Amino acid sequence: FFLHFPSLLSSCSTMGSYHSSLPDFLTPLSELPLLWLQFIHYFWRSTEKSNTTNNNTAPGPLIAFSYAGMLWSYYLGAVAFLRDHFDLHASRVALSGISAGCSSVMVIFLDLSIEQGFEFGLEWNKLFASRALRFMALSTSQTLNMIVRKFQEFGITDEVLCQQYEKYGTDSLHFGVTAFSARRLRLFHLLLNNFSSVKETVYAALCSMRIVPFFRSFGWFNGYFCCDGALTSNYSIPEIYRQ
């Protein structure tokens, strides 16, 4: 059957001091209803409830995270709620994210703790504090290496990534980007998936976050220039969930 949760909101009151430290022009983002986390689709077949085997490619629930600006900490509260009330692996979830929502998707997919999620998120603060331009004109290589290095500290390797695909399924991780082709002169929403390495996974997530001038350049993936997925969609829904 089909269940729709129109607005599952989560906030982390303990992060108030962090929220108050945001630049003034970013603070209004906290008022945007588009920062909400939703269960877009929840398919649960009665014959599948007791089936918890790996390598399962049948569609289970899809958890889709929208963009969140700098309010990634709110999404971690939602992740904690989901883990407290659902067995996400036994439920055979698929995950998709756009922009900052990709961070929460990786926390779930890589089985990171909420504490590790905060530590991962606060690495961005350290990066901003170390740069003269703060969060403007970010270098792709600098941010990519920062995240990959942090994941290595958590013990996340290419081998672990493969193990997580075996655990959650081969079609369980998606990042939404806005892709465009100079030849066709059109914009469209594109899902990036089936990553072969941690570095490729992180780069794909960064492609979903690209907004100039916060980043110096657009991303490039699968033959397309890429920028923030929020330009073309609020949520990234794989085709199988649209049928």
Disulfide bonds with the S-S distance in Angstrom:
none
